[in-house]
Amino acid sequence: MNVLVINAGSSSLKYQLFRMEDASVLAKGKVERIGMDTAIVTHEPAGGAEFHEVKEILEHTSAIRRVVELLTHPQQGVVSAMSDIDAVGHRVVHGGEAFKHSVLVNDEVKKEIRRLFDLAPLHNPAAMLGIMAAEAAMPGVPQAVVFDTAFHQTMLAQAYLYPVPMALYRRHKVRRYGFHGTSHKYVSERAALLLGRPLAELKLITCHIGNGASCAAIVGGQSVDTSMGMTPLEGLMMGTRSGDLDPAIVPYVMGKEELTLGEVNSMLNKHSGLGAVSGISSDMREIVEAMEAGDKNAALAFDMYAYRLRKYIGAYAAGMNGVDAIVFTAGIGENSAQLRRAVCEQLTYLGVAFDADANAVRSSAERRISTAASMVAVLVIPTNEEWVIAQDTYNLVQGLS
């Protein structure tokens, strides 16, 4: 079976085509600047030359049709016809309380995703565009949706509720949902395999550290807490997001700076974090380069970032009454040896014995960066959210037969 995974943004679309029998990626690519006559299409067939073009693509249906054309093209293609694409899996950021698992798309599912637009205004409408476009471009092909929030639906009320009037939860579902669920799920399962222990026996802290960042506390394969909240703004300091702050700052700054609600929301989501503190960039690679060149603001941004991450790791170790392994994943977690060192060298109280040499090795492989004597294993595991989406889609479609 071949499963096409689609991650749709408001003006972009990323895709991968998986052959499920051997877990291989037949092709991947993206369409950028959808809605313009200068849209950029990038298509990478496995074992073939990368293909680029600039052309008019005014909406998502045209984008997906172009993707299908490339996947079935005599030269650039990897399958002979659209009928060789057996199912489509979509990433949807917010599933609210309605979706505890991945589901096949039907009218009720689409209605519920639309109802959740207010909780994820930047993401869910874009995902719906992808779903509708795939249905239009590929009629009759089963569609599934996989939610970032679903993995965290195992949290208990003590972890997901906020200490605000309960009427806000009852009326408006104000609560912690958490995100990056497919990533946390994937790396937790890989960690168990890497450690050679049953997932059901493990207490894990998984750190998805990219431009957006979150930690999860995982007991026996189930999420019991996570740093992102009702929205992806809460929790760790991120590339352009503030993460945790005193909520009284919001009305205070709005009054002092005469900001609208939209402006302060934009400030916290797009103009805070690493970029705001460093004054240089939201990219950790550029922060580290500037820090090593003596830039004090870059060093401050780095230190704040590492310190806040250490605090969450400590909190989750306390919440779980112990931890067996800490996992770093995503762009920064997988690639920044400096950040991993800054975090792990201050975790000796947990019994972490950090292996600086193993940490310094540049590798895309799964690996351990703690010593054999370490009471807590520290792992680097590249994430693969698209594969989780493909697997869930495959399992759902198999159930149709």
C-alpha positions in Angstrom: 0.0 0.0 0.0 1.2 3.5 -0.8 0.2 6.4 1.5 0.5 10.0 0.6 1.1 12.2 3.7 0.1 15.9 3.4 0.9 18.8 5.8 -0.9 21.8 4.5 -0.2 25.4 5.5 -2.2 28.5 4.6 0.1 29.1 1.5 2.2 26.0 1.4 1.9 22.2 1.2 4.5 19.5 2.1 4.1 15.9 1.1 5.7 12.5 1.3 4.7 9.3 -0.5 5.4 6.1 1.6 5.4 2.5 0.5 4.2 0.9 3.6 5.5 -2.6 3.0 9.1 -1.5 3.5 8.6 1.9 5.1 10.4 3.6 2.2 9.8 7.1 1.0 9.1 7.0 -2.7 9.1 10.8 -3.1 8.8 14.0 -1.1 8.4 17.6 -1.9 6.6 20.9 -1.2 4.6 23.6 -2.9 5.3 27.1 -1.7 3.6 30.5 -2.3 0.2 28.9 -3.1 -2.1 31.7 -4.3 0.4 33.3 -6.5 1.5 33.1 -10.1 5.1 32.4 -8.9 4.4 29.4 -6.8 7.5 27.2 -6.2 7.3 23.4 -6.6 10.0 21.1 -5.3 9.8 17.4 -6.0 12.3 14.8 -4.9 11.8 11.3 -6.2 13.8 8.6 -4.4 16.9 7.8 -6.4 16.1 10.5 -9.0 17.0 14.1 -9.7 15.4 16.8 -7.7 12.8 18.8 -9.8 12.0 22.5 -9.4 9.5 24.7 -11.2 7.9 28.1 -10.8 4.3 28.3 -12.0 0.9 29.7 -11.3 -0.9 27.8 -8.5 -3.8 29.8 -7.1 -5.3 27.3 -4.6 -4.6 24.1 -2.8 -6.6 21.8 -5.1 -4.4 22.9 -8.0 -1.3 22.3 -5.8 -2.4 18.7 -5.0 -3.2 18.0 -8.6 0.3 19.1 -9.5 1.7 16.9 -6.8 -0.2 13.9 -8.2 0.9 14.8 -11.8 4.6 14.7 -10.6 4.1 11.5 -8.6 2.8 9.8 -11.8 5.0 11.6 -14.3 6.9 9.3 -16.8 10.2 10.9 -15.8 9.8 12.5 -12.4 7.2 10.0 -11.1 7.4 7.0 -8.8 4.0 5.4 -9.4 2.3 4.7 -12.7 -1.2 6.1 -12.0 -3.2 7.9 -9.3 -4.8 4.6 -8.5 -1.5 3.5 -7.0 -2.0 6.0 -4.2 -4.1 4.0 -1.8 -4.8 6.6 0.9 -4.0 10.1 2.1 -3.1 11.1 5.6 -3.3 14.7 6.8 -1.7 16.4 9.8 -4.1 18.5 11.8 -2.7 20.5 14.7 -5.7 20.7 17.0 -8.2 17.9 17.7 -9.6 19.4 21.0 -11.3 16.9 23.2 -13.2 15.4 20.4 -10.4 13.4 18.9 -8.3 11.0 21.1 -7.2 9.0 18.1 -6.6 9.4 14.3 -9.8 9.0 12.3 -11.0 8.6 8.7 -12.4 11.8 7.2 -16.2 12.1 6.9 -18.6 15.0 7.1 -18.8 14.9 10.9 -15.1 14.9 11.3 -14.8 17.9 9.0 -17.5 19.7 10.9 -15.7 19.2 14.2 -12.3 20.4 12.8 -14.1 23.6 11.6 -15.5 24.0 15.1 -12.0 24.0 16.4 -10.8 26.8 14.2 -10.8 29.2 17.1 -8.4 27.1 19.0 -5.9 26.9 16.2 -6.6 29.7 13.8 -3.3 29.5 12.0 -3.3 25.7 11.5 -6.7 24.1 11.4 -8.1 26.2 8.6 -5.0 25.4 6.5 -5.4 21.7 7.3 -9.0 21.9 6.1 -7.9 23.4 2.9 -5.6 20.4 2.4 -8.4 17.9 3.2 -10.9 19.6 0.8 -8.3 19.9 -1.9 -7.3 16.2 -1.7 -10.9 15.1 -1.8 -11.4 17.3 -4.9 -8.2 16.2 -6.6 -8.3 12.5 -5.6 -12.0 11.5 -5.5 -12.7 8.1 -3.9 -9.3 7.9 -2.2 -9.7 7.3 1.6 -8.5 10.2 3.7 -7.4 10.2 7.3 -6.5 12.9 9.8 -3.9 12.6 12.5 -3.9 15.2 15.3 -1.0 16.7 17.1 -3.1 16.9 20.3 -4.4 13.3 20.3 -1.3 11.7 22.0 -1.8 14.0 25.0 -5.4 13.1 25.6 -4.2 10.6 28.2 -3.3 13.4 30.6 -5.2 13.4 33.9 -7.3 16.4 34.9 -4.7 17.5 37.4 -2.3 18.1 34.5 -4.6 19.4 31.9 -6.8 21.8 33.9 -5.8 25.4 34.7 -6.6 26.9 38.1 -9.2 29.3 36.7 -13.0 29.3 37.1 -14.3 25.8 36.1 -17.0 27.5 34.0 -14.3 28.4 31.5 -13.6 24.8 31.0 -17.2 23.8 30.8 -18.3 26.5 28.4 -15.2 27.1 26.3 -12.9 24.0 26.9 -10.1 26.1 28.3 -7.5 23.5 29.2 -4.1 22.2 28.3 -4.1 20.2 25.1 -0.4 19.9 24.1 1.1 19.6 20.6 3.9 17.8 18.7 2.1 14.6 19.8 3.1 12.5 16.8 6.8 13.4 17.4 6.6 12.6 21.1 4.9 9.3 20.4 7.4 8.3 17.7 10.6 9.1 19.7 9.2 7.5 22.9 8.7 4.2 21.0 12.1 4.4 19.4 13.7 5.1 22.8 12.3 1.9 24.1 13.8 0.0 21.2 17.1 1.7 21.6 17.2 0.9 25.3 16.1 -2.7 24.7 13.3 -2.3 27.3 9.5 -2.5 27.1 7.9 0.9 26.6 5.4 0.0 29.3 8.1 0.0 31.9 9.7 3.3 31.1 9.5 6.9 32.4 10.6 9.2 29.6 11.0 13.0 29.1 10.9 13.7 25.4 12.2 17.2 24.3 11.0 18.2 20.8 13.3 21.3 20.4 12.8 23.1 17.1 11.6 26.6 16.2 8.6 25.5 18.1 9.5 23.5 21.2 7.8 21.3 23.8 8.6 18.7 26.4 6.4 15.7 27.4 6.4 13.4 30.4 5.6 9.9 29.3 4.9 7.0 31.6 4.4 3.5 30.1 4.0 5.0 26.6 1.3 7.5 27.6 1.6 11.3 27.9 1.0 12.4 31.5 2.0 16.1 31.0 3.4 18.4 28.3 4.6 21.9 28.2 2.5 23.4 25.5 -1.0 24.3 26.6 -4.3 25.4 25.2 -2.2 26.8 22.3 1.4 26.3 21.2 2.5 29.5 23.0 2.8 28.1 26.5 5.8 26.3 27.9 9.4 26.5 26.7 11.1 29.6 25.3 11.1 29.1 21.5 12.4 30.7 18.3 9.8 33.5 18.1 7.4 32.5 20.9 7.7 33.7 24.5 6.7 30.5 26.3 5.7 30.9 29.9 5.3 34.4 31.3 3.3 36.2 34.0 -0.2 36.6 32.5 -0.4 40.1 34.1 2.2 41.2 31.6 -0.4 41.1 28.8 -2.8 43.8 30.1 0.1 45.8 31.5 1.9 46.0 28.2 -1.3 46.6 26.3 -1.9 49.6 28.4 1.6 51.0 28.4 2.1 50.5 24.6 -1.5 51.0 23.5 -1.5 47.6 21.8 -4.6 45.8 20.5 -5.3 42.2 21.4 -4.1 41.2 17.9 -0.9 43.1 18.3 0.1 41.7 21.7 -0.8 38.2 20.4 1.5 38.8 17.4 4.2 40.1 19.8 4.1 36.9 21.9 4.0 34.5 19.0 6.1 36.1 16.3 8.4 38.7 18.0 9.5 37.1 21.2 11.7 34.2 22.2 15.3 33.7 20.9 14.9 36.4 18.2 13.7 39.0 20.7 16.3 38.5 23.4 19.3 38.1 21.0 18.2 40.8 18.7 20.0 38.7 16.0 17.9 35.7 14.9 15.5 33.1 16.0 17.8 30.4 14.5 19.8 28.6 17.2 22.7 28.1 14.8 23.1 31.8 14.4 22.7 32.4 18.1 25.5 29.9 18.9 27.7 31.4 16.3 27.2 34.9 17.6 27.6 33.7 21.2 30.9 32.1 20.4 32.0 35.3 18.8 31.4 37.1 22.1 27.9 38.6 21.6 26.4 39.1 25.1 22.8 39.2 24.0 23.1 36.0 22.0 24.7 34.4 25.1 21.8 35.6 27.3 19.3 34.2 24.8 21.1 30.8 24.8 21.4 30.7 28.6 17.7 31.5 29.1 16.7 28.9 26.6 18.8 26.2 28.2 17.8 27.2 31.7 14.1 27.0 31.0 14.5 23.6 29.3 16.4 22.3 32.4 13.6 23.5 34.6 10.9 21.6 32.7 13.1 18.4 32.7 13.4 18.7 36.5 9.7 19.4 37.0 8.7 16.3 34.9 11.2 14.1 36.7 9.5 15.2 40.0 6.0 14.7 38.5 6.8 11.2 37.4 8.8 10.4 40.6 11.8 9.5 38.5 13.0 9.2 34.9 14.7 6.5 32.9 15.7 8.4 29.8 15.7 11.9 28.4 15.3 12.2 24.6 16.3 15.1 22.4 14.7 15.5 19.0 13.7 18.0 16.2 15.9 20.5 14.5 17.7 22.0 17.6 17.5 18.9 19.7 19.0 16.7 17.0 21.7 19.1 15.8 22.8 21.5 18.6 25.5 19.8 20.6 26.0 23.0 22.5 22.5 23.1 23.8 22.4 19.4 24.7 25.7 19.9 26.7 24.4 23.1 28.4 21.3 21.2 29.6 22.8 17.8 30.4 25.9 18.9 32.3 23.5 20.5 34.9 21.4 17.3 35.4 23.9 15.5 37.6 21.4 15.6 40.5 19.3 13.2 38.4 22.2 10.8 37.9 23.0 11.9 34.4 26.6 11.1 33.4 27.0 13.0 30.2 29.3 11.7 27.4 30.8 14.9 25.9 32.6 13.0 23.1 29.5 11.1 22.0 27.5 14.3 22.1 30.0 16.1 19.9 29.8 13.6 17.1 27.7 14.9 14.2 25.4 12.2 13.1 21.8 11.7 11.9 21.6 8.3 13.6 19.8 7.4 16.8 22.4 7.4 19.5 23.1 7.6 23.2 25.0 10.6 24.6 25.3 9.5 28.2 27.9 7.1 29.6 27.2 3.4 30.3 27.3 4.3 34.0 24.7 7.0 33.8 21.6 6.3 35.9 19.5 8.2 33.3 20.0 7.5 29.7 20.3 10.5 27.4 19.3 9.9 23.8 19.2 11.7 20.5 16.5 10.4 18.2 15.6 12.0 14.9 11.9 12.5 14.7 9.7 11.2 11.9 6.2 12.6 12.3 5.3 11.9 8.7 5.9 8.1 9.3 3.5 8.2 12.3 0.8 9.8 10.1 1.4 7.2 7.4 1.2 4.3 9.9 -2.1 5.6 11.4 -3.6 6.2 8.0 -2.5 2.7 6.9 -4.1 1.1 10.0 -7.3 3.0 9.5 -7.6 2.1 5.8 -6.8 -1.5 6.5 -9.9 -1.5 8.8 -12.1 -0.7 5.8 -11.3 -4.0 4.1 
